[in-house]
Amino acid sequence: MNNITEDFGAFLVEAKIISKPQYADALEVHRILGLAFSKSLIELGYASSDALLPKLAEQVGVPIIDLAEVSVNNNAITAIPEEICRKYTVLPIDFEDDRLIVAMTSPDNIMVIDDLQLFTGHEINPVIATKEDIENAIGQYHQMTDSVVEDMFSNEDVDVIADVVEEAPIVKLVNVIISQGVEDRASDIHIEPQEHDMRVRYRVDGVLHEAMRSPKKVQSSIISRLKIMAGMDIAEVRKPQDGRAAMNIKGRGVDFRVSTLPTVYGERVVLRVLEKEKIMLDLDDLGFLPGPLERFKKAIMNPYGSTLVTGPTGSGKSTTLYATLNVLNTEDKHIITVEDPVEYRLPGINQVQINPRAGLTFATGLRAMLRSAPDVIMVGEIRDRETAQISIEAALTGHLVLSTLHTNDAPGAISRLTEMGVPPFLISSAIVCVQAQRLARRLCPDCKEEYKAEPELLKRFNIDPDESNKIYRQKGCPKCNDTGYRGRVGLYEIMVISEAIEKLIIDRATTEEIKEVAIDEGMTTLKEDGIEKVKMGLTSIEEIGRVVV
């Protein structure tokens, strides 16, 4: 018998909550069955939960909470799978430094606390809640749709699938990891094996945040589960693999692009979240300023020619192209895309997934598409000279061609095509417009605060300190998970190919020379676009410095 049990029992007898014989009976049940002493009293009917909890809280110095009135940290929920929560009637609700705050009915049960510490790797801070409240909360926070995995196993060995699926705690844990990422607005979910454990991180608004860590012993089961969901070969652990998965999360369909990469500590898995609702956007929803938006719309309304969207990975290029296709997708137009991979299915558009193993590359796909007499062609990315050459030639022969390049700014696209071996005279004739873009985190509207920026900072960003525009910065609140940011806003640089720029291209002018003329002709640079959005209170100076300068 531990001191907590002994002291609590004596305390209850003295307070006349129970009698000495009842104390002895409960103590015997506690010893034989291993139940917490308080739970033994309740099971024997010697005391009610309502009578015991205040006394237990007083004795062990643990607060009583009402879960209905507590703001539960979603990241804490994922620390303990539903199976274990139900087994011990516990619910993790928050973190305090590196300690995990757990609501329990029996904080006097040292064995349960030890088990939770071993499983989570965190010291446990117990708080008291009623059994009914905890069980209701477990159902609320761990509720998942079990039917979502039924269609994901057609290409795998049935016996192997059954072995993994029968491990219910792993299925639940994977569901929690994915669902929580979607709830937190993550664009991708990273499952990362470490030396002693496994780390889960969510990329929210372009920035990675650690969500949880799991014991090393469950690593292989979690990764196998994810690979089965994505239709991958779970026996292949030495080569990278790609696949797709789908889930129904709280009534909305979410697709995932799944990629694995072998590392020294095991296979790393990244799930890119592809929410169908987010891609059905119009250009007006992307955050363009009126001037650049008008220039871009005018360019894509040309019956032929090429419009390029440039920027680094994760800058929103695909979103811009899909929004453009939504504008162009009318009954009188034949639109074909060639992509790697096809991330979103668009109604009314013929989409082709490249398959290099079968000989279907961007270049071969483009050649085949041209024989189908399309009006609009979208090439997911121009990666090599052959694809660039065919795209340019298509733009010169009566097709509107949309594509992406990886360059830092709009003028840099010209140099990139030249380096690929496309003749300058073809570039100058075919390209109508080049757009560069970035994504900046949007200030949380509920907590952003106005402040007076340092004159040196304003000078660096060419902001007149005497202007009446208000400058805002991030603060942090529960609605933005204390980051100060919620959502993202696009920054755009639109370069229209004028006669003057055509001449510079033919003369093989430098990127800086082309940029100078484009600015003289009205091009708003990425930095200038960002500064305007700072003045509009949409983002912060620091964020523009992070993504542009």
N, C-alpha and C positions, 0 to 999 in steps of 0.2 A: 504493500500500500504506500503511495507517495504522499508527501506532506500536504499537497493541495487537496487530495481526497479526504485525508484525515481532518484537516482544518475545516474544510467545507462541511463535512458531516457533523462535526462538533458544533459548528456555527448554526446549522439548521436545527439541531436538537435543542440548542440553547434558545433559539428564536421560536421554538415550538411549531416549526413548520412540519417536522416529522417526529416520530417517537424513537426511543432507543432501539426497540425491536425492528422497526422499519429501517432504521439506519443499518442494523446488522444484516437484514435480508438484502438490502440494496448492495451492501458491501460484498456479500457472497456472490451476487449476480455479476458485479463488477469484476471480481477475481476470476470467476469461471468462464464467463462469456467475453470478457475483455471490453465490455461497454464502458463508456464514460460513466462516472458515478451519478451525475445528474440525469443522464439518459436512463440509467438503471431505475432510478426513482420514478421517472415518468412511465417507463414500460411496466413497472409493478403497480402503477396506479396510486402510488403514495403521495404524489404531488403533481400539480399541473405545470405545464411549461410557463404559463403566465406568472405563477407564484414563484417558480424557481429562478427564472432569468434575472430578475432584479437582484435577488440575493447572491446569485453566482457572480453577477457583474460587480457587486459591492465587495465580495470576498476576494476575487482574483484581480480586481482593478482594471477590468476591461469594459469599455463603453457598450451600451445597447444602441443599436441603430434601427431605423425604419427604412428598409430597402426601397420602398416606394418614393421616399424623399431624398435618396442619395443619388448623386450623379456618378454613374459607374464608368470607369475608364475602360474603353473598349480594348485597349492594348492589354490591360490586366486580365480581362476575360479569357484571352487566348493562352494564358500561362498554365491553366489546368483544364484538361479535356472534360467534356460533359460526363463521361463514364465515371471519372474519379470524383467529380463534384457530387454526383448522385450517390456514389458509394459512401462518401463521408458526410453528405449533407453540408457542403461548403460552397462558397462562391467568392472567387477573387474579385475585388472591386476597385483596387487602386494600388499605386506604388508610392512609397514614402522613402526617398533616397533609394537604397537598393533593397528595401524590405517590401514584401508583398502583403498588402492588407487583405485579410480573408474573413468574410462573415461566416460564423459557425454557430451551431447550437450548443456545442460542448467545448469551450476553450480550455477546459480542464483535462481534455484528453491529449496527454503528451505524446502518445504513440501516433495519433493522426497528424499532429503538428510536425513530428519528426519525419513522417512519410512525405508530407507535402514539401518540406524543406529539401529532402533528398530528390524528389521528382522535379521541382522547379529550379533548384539551385539558388533560391532566395530564402533569406530569413523570413519567418512568418510573423506578422503582427495580427493577432486575432481580434475580432470584434464580435459582438453577440447579436444574432437576429433569430426570429422564430423559425421553426422548421417549415411552417407553411409558406412564409415569405421567401425563404431560401429556395424551396422547391419550385415555387411559382417563378422566381427570378431565373433559375436554371432553365426552365422551359422557355422563358422569354428570350434569354440571351443566347441560348445554344440551339434554338430551333432551326433546323435545316431541312431542305427538301431531299429526301432519300431517293426519290425517283430520278433525279437529274443524271445519274451515272448509267442508266440502263442502256442508252444508245451508244455508249463509248467503247464497247468491248468487242466489236464484231471481228476484229482482225487479230485477236490474241487467243492463245491456248486456253480452253475453258477451265482446265484443272488449275492452271497457274492463277487465273483471275479469281477463282473461288477461294483459293488459299489466302489471297491478299484481302479480298472483300470481307471474308469472315472475321478479320481483325477489326471489329467495330470501332474500338478507340482510335485506330489510325485513320479510318474513314472519317470519323467525326473531327479529328484534329485537322486533317487536310481541308475539310469543308470550312472549319472555323478560320483557318489561315486565309483561305481564298475569299470567303464572304466578308471577313473583317477588312481585307484589303479593298474590296469593292466599296464597302460602307465608308471607308476612310478616303475615298476618291483617288485611290492609287492608280497611276497609269501603268505600272508594272510591279510585279511581286518577285522578290529575289529570295531564293532558298539557297543558303550558302554554308556548306560544310566547313567547320573550323577544326582546329586540332583536338579540342576537348568537348565541343558541343556543336550545335547547328544553329545558325543565325537566320532570322527572317527579317527582311527589310522591305518597306514600301516606298516607292517613289511617288511623292505627293507634290503636285505643282512643280515638278522638275527637280525636286530635292529628295535624297534618300533619307529615311528615318528608320531606326531600328524598332521593330515591333515586338519581338520576343526572341527567346532562345530555348531550344529544346535539348534534352539529353542526347548524347551521341548514340546511345543504343537504339533510338527510334529513327535515326537518320535514313538508313537503307530502306525501311518500310515506307517512310514518307515519300522518298524519291521514287520508289517502285510504284506507289499508288498514283503519283502524278504522271509517270510515264504510261501507265495503263490508261488513265483518263485521256491522254493525248494520243493514244494509238501507237505508241513507240514500242520498240523491242526492249523488254526489261532485262534480257540476258546480255545485251550489248552495253558495256560500260566503258569501253576504250575510245569510242568515237562520238563526236557531237551528233545530236539528233534534233529534228524539228518535227512538231506536230501541232494539232489543234484540239481544243477541248471546249465544252460548253456547259453552262450551269444556269439554272433558273434561281435567281436570288431575290427573295421577297417580291415575286411576281414579275420580275423583268429578266429577259433573256440576255445573258452576257457570254460572249465568245472570248477565248483566250488563244493567243499564239504562244506555244510552249517550245523552249529551246534548252537543250542540255549541253554542258561543257565539262569534260573530265578535268579535275584538279587533283593536287597531291592529297587532299583530304576527302576526296569523293566527288561525285557528280554535282555540279552546280546547276540549278534549274531557274530559269526566268520565265514568268508568265506575263505576257503583255496583254493588258485588259483592253478588249475591243467592244465597247458599248455601242450597240446599234443606234441608239437615239442620238448619240453625240455626232455621228457622221452625217445625219440628215440636216445639215446646216445650210444656210444661205450665206453668200459673201457678206451681207450686211451684218451678220452675227459674229464676225471674226475680229472686230475691233479696228477696222480700217478708219483712218481719218478721211473726211469727205474728198479731199483732193486726190490722194493716192488711190482711193477706191474708184473714182471716176476714170482715172488713167488706166487702171487694171481692167475695168469692165469694158472700156472702149477697145482694149487690145484683144480680149477674148471674143469679141463680137465680129472680128475679122473673119471672112469666109475661109482664109488660108493663112499660112505663116505659122511660126512657132513661138509659144510663150513658155518660158522656163521659170521654175520656182527653185530657188537655191537656199542653202542654209545647212547647218550641221545636223547630225542625227538628233531627233527629238525636238526639232524646231517647229513642227506642225506642218511640214510640207504636204504630207499626204492629206491632211484635213483640208488644206487650201485647195488641192486638186479635186478632191471629192465634192467640195462646196461648189467649185467651178463647174464640174460635171452636172451637178444638180440644176444649175442655171441653164446649161446647154441642152439638157435632156428633154427634148420635145419630140412629138410624134413624127415630125418631118426630118429628123436627123438620125443617121446611122452612126452609133458610137461604139468603138471597140477599145478595150484596154488590154495591155500586156503587163503583168505585175509579178513581183516576187517578194512576198507571196500576195495572193488576193486576200486582203485583210477584211474588207467589208463587201458584202454582196449588195449591189445597187439594182433595183428593179428597172427593167427596160434597157439595160446596158449589157453588151456582150463582153464578159471579162475572161481573160486567158491567163492561166497560171503557168509560169515558165517551168520547164523540167529539163535541166541540162543533161541528165542521164539518158533521157529519151531523145536528146538532140533538139529540144525546144528551148532556145535561148531568146533573149530580147531581140537579137538580130533576125533569127529565123522566124520568130513570131511576127515581127514587123513585116517581113517580106510576105508572109502568108496573109496578114491583115490587109495589105494593100491590094491583094487580088480580090478582096471582098467588097471593094468600092465603099469604104467608110467615109463619112463626112468629118468626123472627129476621131483622132487617135490619141490615147493617153499611154505614154511609156513610163512605167514606174520609176525608172532611173536610167540615165545615160552613163554607162560605166566604161565603155571602150570605144575605140575609133569606129568599128563597124556599125555599132548601134547609133553613134552620133551621125555618121555619114548617111545612113538610111533615113534617120529622123529628119535631117536637114533636107534631103532630097524629097521626102514626102511633103514637107512644108512648102516646097517650091512647085509641087505638081498638083495644087488644088486641095490640100488637106489642112485642117487646123490641128496642129500637133501640140500637145501639152506634155511636159516632162519635168524631171528634177535633176539637179546637179549638186554636188557637195562643194560649195565655194563660200568664202567669208562674206562677200558682198555681191551686189548685182553686176558691176563692171567686171569683176573677177571671172564671171562665166565666159566672157569672150576669150580671155587668155586660156582658160581651161579647155575650151573647144579647139583652140589653135594648137595647144600642146598635144591634143589627141590626134592631130593630123588633118582636121577639117580645113580646107582652103578658106582664107579670109573672105574672098569674094562671095562664097556660098553662105558664110555666116551672116555677112552684111545684108544679103538679099532675103534670107529665110527668117531671121529672128525679128519678131515684132516687138517683144517686150521681155524684160528679165526682172523678176521680183526676188529680192532677198528678204529673209524674215527670221525672227527670233520669237521666243515666248518668254515673257516676264511675269513673275508672280504678281497677282492682283492684290492690293491692300484689302484686308478684311473691312467691310463697310461698317461693321458693328463696333470696332475698337480702334480704327486708325485715328491718329491724333495729329493736330496741326502743331508745327514747331517752327522756330526760326533757325534756318540752316546757317552754318558758318560761311562767311563771305568767300573764303578760299574755295569751298566746295561749290558754291553757286558759280564762281568764276570759271572753275574747271569745266562746268557743264553749260557755259554760256547763258546763264540765267541772270537777268538783271535783278539785283537785290531790291530795286525800287518798284518793280512790277507788283501789281495788286494780287497776282495769282497766289493762292495759298499752297504751301508745301506741306505734305503729310508724310508721316513715317509709321512703321509698324509698331504695335504695342503688344497685342496678345490677349486672347480671351478664350473661354471654353468652346465657342463656335468655330474657332480656327485652330483648336488644339494648341493654343498659346504660341503660335508661330507668327501671328500678325498678318498672315496672308491667307487668302481663300480663293482658289481659281487662278486662271492665267489670262493675260491679255496679249494679243499679237503686236509685234513691232514690224513695220514694213518699209521697204525701200523699193520703189518702182522706177525702173529705167526704161523709157520708151526709146526705141531705136529711130533716131531722126536722121536726116540727110547728113548733118554734120558728124554724127557718131558713125554712120555708115562709112564715111570717108576715112575717119580715124581707124576703123577696123581694117579696111583695105590697106592702109598705110602701116599696119602693124604697130599702132600706137600702144603705149604702156597702159596698164590698168589705171594708174593715177591720172594720166592725161584724159582718158575716157571719162573717168569719174568727175573730173573738173568741169568738162563740158556738160555732162548730164546734170550737175548741180546748177550750172548757169541756166540750163533749160527748164529748171523747176523741179528736179528730183529732190525729194525729202530723204535724207540719209537715215539709217537705222537709229543713230544717236539722236538726231533731231526729232524723229518720230517718238522716241522714248521720252525725250524732254517734254514734248507736248502732253504726253500721257501722265507725266509727273505733275505738270501744271493743272491737269484735269482732276487730279486726286486719285487716279487709277492705280498708280504704283509709286515706288519710292526712288529717290536718287540712288541709293545703295543698290537697288535691284537693277537699275539701268547700268550702273557700273559693273555689276556682276556678269550680265549677259551680253553687253555690247562693247564697253570700253576695255 
